Amino acid sequence: MTSLDKLATVCTGTFFLYYEVYRWVPLGKWNWQFTFPVINEQFYPDLIIGLLLLWFAWSFATRRRVGMWAASILLTLWVVIHLFDWWIPYARSLPQNIGRYHFY
């Protein structure tokens, strides 16, 4: 396995672990969940996202080209969506965002 494949595997695996902990473990103000059971309005999408992230990490670890391409495309799309939907409006502090995100 090349060093870039190892890096991609570790990064995707770390992202999987972070995502699952963030969605299913009460982390206080970090995810606004303070006790078990965690309230999760998107239970099934989170299961699908978790399985996809595992598949992506496995694809990078075993050098499966279809999985590597799918991971690259879908994770890039995810970053672009978050960038334009969350981070740019947050950085600009647009007035229409007041009340939209309670944690700003």
N, C-alpha and C positions, 0 to 999 in steps of 0.2 A: 504494500500500500504506500502510495506516495505521501509526502508531507501535506500536500493540499487536501488529499482525501481524508487524512487523519484530522486536519484542522476542521474540515467541513463536518466530519462525523462528530467531533467534540462539540463544535458550536451548535449543531442541530440537536444533539443529545442534551446539551445544557439548556437550550431553548425549550425543549420538551419538559425537562424537569422544572424549570422556572414556571412554565405555563400551567402545569398540573398543580404545583404547590400554590400558585397564585389563585387558581380557580377553586381549589378544594380544601384549602387550609385557612382557618381564620388568622389573618395577619394584622388585625386592628385597623388602623387608618390606612395602611397600605392597600387593602382591598375592601375596606369598609365592612368587614366581617369580624365579629368579636367573639362568637361562640360557635360550637358545633351544634347542630348540623349547619353547614354553610348553605346559604340561600343562593341557588344557582338557577337563574331563569332560562339559561341556554344549556340545559343538561345534555341533550343529544348532539347539538353542534360541538360542544366541548369534547364529547367522546370521539366524534369523527376527527376533529382537529388533533386530538392526542394520538389517535391511530395513524393519521397522516404524518405527523411529526416522527413517530417511531419508524414508519416506512421510509421516510426521507433519510433518517440516520442510518438505518439498515442498508439503504441503497448506496449511500456514500461509503459505508464500511465495506461493502462487498462489491463495489464498483459496478452497480447495475445502471447502465446508461439511461434507460427509460425513467427510472426513479430519480436519477440525478438531474435529468432535464426537467422533470415534473417539479421536483423540489426547487430548483433554481427559478423556474417561472412562477410558481405559486407563492414562494416566499418573497420574491421581488414584488409581485402584485400586492401582497399583504403590506409590505413596507410602504409602497406608494400610496395605498389607500389610507394607512395610518398617518402618513406624512401630511396628506392634503386634508383629511377629515379631522385630525386631532392636533398635530404639532404646529403646523403653520398658523391655524386660527388661534391656538394657545399662545404662540409667540407674539402674534399681532394683537392679542387681547381685544378682538373685535366685539363691539357692543352686542351684536346678535347672539354671542356665545354666553352672555350672562344668563344664568339659570339653566342653560342647556346641559352643562356639566357641573354637578354639585360639588365636585372636589377641587375646582380651580381655586 
